[in-house]
Amino acid sequence: MNQLEALQIFVRVAELASFTRAAESLSLPKASISTAVQQLESEFGTQLLHRTTRKVQMTLDGRACYERCKDLLADMDELRSMFQQGSQALRGRLRIDMPTGVARSTVIPALPAFLHQHPLLEIELSCTDRKVDLVREGFDCVMRVGSVDDTSLIARPLGAFAVMNCASPEYVRVFGMPTTVEDLAKHRLIHWAGTLGAKSMGFEYHDGTAYRTVDMPGVITVNSAEAYQASCLAGLGIVQAPLSGMRHLLEQGLLVEVAPELRAEPMPVWLLYAQRRNLSRRVQVFMSWVADLMKPQLLPLPGAL
């Protein structure tokens, strides 16, 4: 039995949590299933499965091996079918991370059509405001908004979100409409911090020459996009957020734009992926699809090719 077959057996045992059921599904003797897993454990130098008389569970190392095996086997399937034509050529799992707002408003509504074209793909979509570890957590690519400082990853620029200043009508009724930088001292900013306890960047604006920041008072600091938007709707202060995520609230009259002459710098949007010599075709196709999908919402990114 070759190693690829052993990996396929291990994945099936892990998914079914049973040597017996795996043997039945693969039409192999149970002894062959057990031997294949033992050989992998011996070669890798670690225990992959906890075995009891009642159940089989993956160890922590087994879970890590399982995730990598699924990707490896999917890559092998893709290699076998890379010269085929049509939708059957793309198969396997795609593990993606992106901001919740982008996923909800743009990507997920368009996914049915994408998966109709590529029915053998499986999407694992993570939506979080934290910066995930692309390599350690096994993501194929992630969408990131803002600056990128990880030089170990390849960053594909998509464009930039226009940013606008918003507040609720009730906030404007109570505090008035700011129009100048000097007015901001009398207003409240909803502060954003990726890690609570860290200092907020303050209010950003262009002074005619360069982008500057000014400290503003505020009664709340948040670390998620959902809380940021909800705090603004509740009248707790002013936010500086991508126009694409606020447009529907502006159209409904739930928010209003304030200080339009003091907009922050557009926020760059990137697709990040690991530096691999050969990027899977399914990942390439997905990234190109996302890039086309996002294009109508984005401004050109200065200096991007």
C-alpha positions as CSV (number, residue, x, y, z in Angstrom):
1,M,0.0,0.0,0.0
2,N,1.5,3.4,-1.0
3,Q,1.5,6.4,1.2
4,L,-1.3,8.2,-0.7
5,E,-3.6,5.3,-0.2
6,A,-2.7,5.3,3.5
7,L,-3.6,9.0,3.8
8,Q,-6.9,8.3,2.1
9,I,-7.6,5.6,4.6
10,F,-6.6,7.8,7.6
11,V,-9.0,10.5,6.4
12,R,-11.9,8.1,6.0
13,V,-11.3,6.6,9.5
14,A,-11.1,10.2,11.0
15,E,-14.3,11.2,9.3
16,L,-16.3,8.1,10.2
17,A,-14.6,7.8,13.7
18,S,-14.5,4.0,13.1
19,F,-12.1,1.5,11.6
20,T,-15.0,-0.9,10.9
21,R,-17.1,1.7,9.0
22,A,-14.0,2.9,7.1
23,A,-13.2,-0.6,6.0
24,E,-16.8,-1.1,4.8
25,S,-16.9,2.1,2.9
26,L,-13.5,1.4,1.2
27,S,-14.2,-2.3,0.7
28,L,-11.0,-3.3,2.4
29,P,-10.3,-5.7,5.3
30,K,-10.3,-4.0,8.7
31,A,-6.8,-5.3,9.3
32,S,-5.6,-3.4,6.2
33,I,-7.2,-0.2,7.6
34,S,-5.5,-0.6,11.0
35,T,-2.1,-1.4,9.4
36,A,-2.3,1.7,7.2
37,V,-2.9,4.0,10.1
38,Q,-0.2,2.4,12.2
39,Q,2.3,2.8,9.3
40,L,1.5,6.5,9.1
41,E,1.9,7.0,12.9
42,S,5.2,5.2,12.8
43,E,6.4,7.3,9.8
44,F,5.2,10.6,11.3
45,G,6.4,9.7,14.8
46,T,3.2,10.7,16.5
47,Q,-0.1,9.2,17.5
48,L,-2.9,10.3,15.1
49,L,-5.9,8.5,16.7
50,H,-7.1,7.7,20.2
51,R,-8.6,4.2,20.0
52,T,-11.0,2.7,22.6
53,T,-13.5,-0.1,22.4
54,R,-16.3,2.3,21.8
55,K,-15.0,5.1,19.6
56,V,-12.1,6.5,17.6
57,Q,-11.0,10.1,18.1
58,M,-8.3,12.2,16.5
59,T,-5.5,13.5,18.7
60,L,-4.3,17.1,18.3
61,D,-1.6,16.0,15.9
62,G,-4.2,13.8,14.2
63,R,-6.4,16.8,13.7
64,A,-3.6,18.8,12.2
65,C,-2.6,15.9,9.9
66,Y,-6.3,15.4,8.9
67,E,-6.6,19.1,7.7
68,R,-3.4,18.9,5.7
69,C,-4.3,15.5,4.2
70,K,-7.6,16.9,3.0
71,D,-5.8,19.6,1.1
72,L,-3.1,17.2,-0.2
73,L,-5.7,14.8,-1.5
74,A,-7.7,17.6,-3.1
75,D,-4.5,18.8,-4.8
76,M,-4.0,15.3,-6.1
77,D,-7.5,15.2,-7.5
78,E,-6.9,18.5,-9.1
79,L,-3.7,17.3,-10.6
80,R,-5.5,14.3,-12.1
81,S,-8.2,16.4,-13.6
82,M,-6.1,19.5,-14.6
83,F,-6.4,18.7,-18.3
84,Q,-10.1,18.1,-18.3
85,Q,-12.4,20.7,-19.6
86,G,-15.5,22.2,-18.0
87,S,-16.7,22.6,-14.5
88,Q,-15.6,19.1,-13.5
89,A,-12.0,20.3,-13.6
90,L,-12.2,22.2,-10.3
91,R,-12.7,20.2,-7.1
92,G,-11.6,20.1,-3.5
93,R,-11.9,22.4,-0.5
94,L,-11.3,26.1,-0.3
95,R,-10.7,27.6,3.2
96,I,-11.2,31.4,3.1
97,D,-11.3,34.2,5.7
98,M,-12.8,37.7,5.1
99,P,-14.6,40.5,6.9
100,T,-18.1,39.7,8.0
101,G,-19.6,42.7,6.2
102,V,-18.0,41.8,2.9
103,A,-19.1,38.2,3.2
104,R,-22.7,39.0,4.1
105,S,-23.3,41.8,1.6
106,T,-21.2,40.7,-1.4
107,V,-19.7,37.3,-1.4
108,I,-22.3,35.0,0.1
109,P,-25.2,36.3,-2.1
110,A,-23.0,35.5,-5.2
111,L,-21.8,32.1,-4.1
112,P,-24.7,30.0,-5.5
113,A,-23.8,31.1,-9.0
114,F,-20.1,30.4,-8.5
115,L,-20.7,27.0,-7.0
116,H,-23.1,26.2,-9.9
117,Q,-20.2,26.7,-12.2
118,H,-17.9,24.6,-10.0
119,P,-20.2,22.0,-8.2
120,L,-17.3,19.9,-6.9
121,L,-15.8,22.7,-4.8
122,E,-16.4,22.9,-1.0
123,I,-16.2,26.3,0.7
124,E,-15.1,26.8,4.3
125,L,-15.8,30.5,5.0
126,S,-14.5,32.1,8.1
127,C,-15.7,35.6,9.0
128,T,-13.8,37.4,11.8
129,D,-12.4,40.8,12.6
130,R,-9.1,39.4,14.0
131,K,-6.1,38.8,11.9
132,V,-6.0,35.0,11.4
133,D,-2.7,33.1,11.0
134,L,-3.1,32.1,7.3
135,V,-0.4,29.4,7.4
136,R,-1.0,27.9,10.9
137,E,-4.7,27.9,10.5
138,G,-4.6,26.4,7.1
139,F,-6.3,29.1,5.0
140,D,-5.9,29.2,1.2
141,C,-6.3,32.9,1.2
142,V,-7.7,35.7,3.3
143,M,-9.2,39.1,2.5
144,R,-7.7,41.9,4.5
145,V,-8.7,45.6,4.7
146,G,-6.1,48.1,5.7
147,S,-2.3,47.9,5.8
148,V,-0.4,44.7,5.3
149,D,2.8,44.2,7.3
150,D,3.4,40.5,7.0
151,T,6.2,40.1,4.4
152,S,6.0,36.3,4.5
153,L,2.7,36.5,2.5
154,I,1.9,37.5,-1.0
155,A,-0.5,40.4,-1.2
156,R,-2.8,40.8,-4.2
157,P,-4.3,44.3,-4.3
158,L,-7.9,44.6,-5.2
159,G,-8.5,48.3,-4.7
160,A,-9.6,50.5,-1.9
161,F,-12.8,51.3,0.0
162,A,-13.9,54.9,0.1
163,V,-14.3,55.9,3.7
164,M,-17.0,58.3,5.0
165,N,-17.9,59.8,8.4
166,C,-21.3,58.8,9.7
167,A,-23.5,59.4,12.7
168,S,-27.1,58.8,13.6
169,P,-29.8,61.5,13.1
170,E,-30.3,61.5,16.9
171,Y,-26.6,62.1,17.5
172,V,-26.7,65.1,15.1
173,R,-29.8,66.4,16.9
174,V,-28.0,66.3,20.2
175,F,-24.5,67.3,19.3
176,G,-24.9,69.2,16.1
177,M,-23.3,68.8,12.7
178,P,-19.5,69.1,12.7
179,T,-18.0,70.9,9.7
180,T,-14.4,71.7,10.7
181,V,-11.5,70.0,12.5
182,E,-12.1,72.5,15.4
183,D,-15.7,71.3,15.8
184,L,-14.5,67.8,16.5
185,A,-13.5,68.7,20.1
186,K,-17.1,69.1,20.9
187,H,-18.1,65.7,19.5
188,R,-17.7,62.0,20.3
189,L,-15.8,59.4,18.3
190,I,-16.6,55.7,18.5
191,H,-13.2,54.3,19.0
192,W,-11.9,51.2,17.2
193,A,-9.1,49.1,18.6
194,G,-8.1,45.6,17.3
195,T,-7.1,44.8,20.9
196,L,-9.1,46.3,23.7
197,G,-6.8,48.4,25.8
198,A,-4.8,49.6,22.8
199,K,-4.9,53.3,21.8
200,S,-7.4,54.3,19.1
201,M,-5.9,56.1,16.1
202,G,-8.3,58.9,16.5
203,F,-10.1,60.8,13.7
204,E,-8.3,60.9,10.3
205,Y,-8.7,63.7,7.8
206,H,-6.9,65.3,4.9
207,D,-5.6,68.8,5.6
208,G,-5.0,69.6,1.9
209,T,-1.5,68.3,1.9
210,A,-1.5,65.0,3.8
211,Y,-3.6,62.8,6.0
212,R,-3.6,63.8,9.7
213,T,-5.2,62.4,12.8
214,V,-6.7,64.2,15.8
215,D,-7.6,62.8,19.2
216,M,-11.3,62.9,20.0
217,P,-13.3,62.1,23.1
218,G,-15.5,59.1,23.1
219,V,-17.5,56.9,25.5
220,I,-17.1,53.6,23.9
221,T,-14.3,51.5,22.2
222,V,-15.1,48.4,20.2
223,N,-13.1,45.7,18.4
224,S,-15.6,44.3,15.9
225,A,-17.3,45.7,12.8
226,E,-20.8,44.7,14.0
227,A,-20.3,46.5,17.3
228,Y,-18.8,49.6,15.5
229,Q,-21.9,49.9,13.3
230,A,-24.4,49.2,16.1
231,S,-22.8,51.8,18.3
232,C,-23.2,54.4,15.6
233,L,-26.8,53.4,15.1
234,A,-27.4,53.8,18.8
235,G,-26.1,57.4,18.7
236,L,-23.0,56.9,20.7
237,G,-20.8,58.9,18.3
238,I,-19.2,59.3,14.9
239,V,-17.6,56.5,12.9
240,Q,-15.3,56.5,9.9
241,A,-16.2,53.4,7.9
242,P,-16.2,52.1,4.3
243,L,-19.0,53.6,2.3
244,S,-19.9,50.1,0.9
245,G,-20.9,48.9,4.3
246,M,-22.9,52.0,5.3
247,R,-24.7,52.8,2.0
248,H,-27.9,50.8,2.9
249,L,-28.1,52.6,6.2
250,L,-27.7,56.0,4.6
251,E,-30.4,55.2,2.0
252,Q,-32.8,54.1,4.8
253,G,-32.1,57.3,6.8
254,L,-30.8,55.4,9.7
255,L,-27.4,57.2,9.4
256,V,-26.3,60.5,7.9
257,E,-23.0,61.6,6.6
258,V,-21.1,64.2,8.6
259,A,-18.1,66.4,7.9
260,P,-17.9,65.3,4.2
261,E,-14.8,67.5,3.7
262,L,-12.9,65.6,6.4
263,R,-12.9,62.1,5.0
264,A,-10.3,59.6,6.0
265,E,-7.9,58.0,3.5
266,P,-9.4,55.1,1.4
267,M,-8.7,51.7,3.0
268,P,-6.8,49.3,0.7
269,V,-8.3,45.8,0.2
270,W,-6.0,42.8,-0.4
271,L,-6.1,39.1,-0.9
272,L,-3.3,37.4,0.9
273,Y,-1.9,33.9,0.3
274,A,1.1,31.9,1.3
275,Q,4.3,32.0,-0.8
276,R,3.9,28.7,-2.6
277,R,5.6,27.8,-5.8
278,N,2.5,26.4,-7.3
279,L,-0.8,27.9,-6.2
280,S,-3.8,25.6,-6.6
281,R,-5.9,26.3,-9.6
282,R,-9.1,26.3,-7.5
283,V,-7.6,29.1,-5.3
284,Q,-6.5,31.1,-8.4
285,V,-10.0,30.8,-9.9
286,F,-11.7,31.8,-6.6
287,M,-9.4,34.8,-6.1
288,S,-10.1,36.0,-9.7
289,W,-13.8,35.6,-9.1
290,V,-13.6,37.6,-5.8
291,A,-11.5,40.3,-7.5
292,D,-14.2,40.8,-10.2
293,L,-17.0,40.7,-7.7
294,M,-15.4,43.4,-5.5
295,K,-14.3,45.7,-8.4
296,P,-17.6,47.8,-8.6
297,Q,-17.3,48.7,-4.9
298,L,-13.6,49.7,-4.9
299,L,-11.5,52.7,-5.9
300,P,-8.3,52.1,-7.8
301,L,-5.4,51.6,-5.4
302,P,-2.6,54.1,-6.1
303,G,0.6,52.4,-7.2
304,A,-1.1,48.9,-7.6
305,L,-0.5,46.9,-10.7
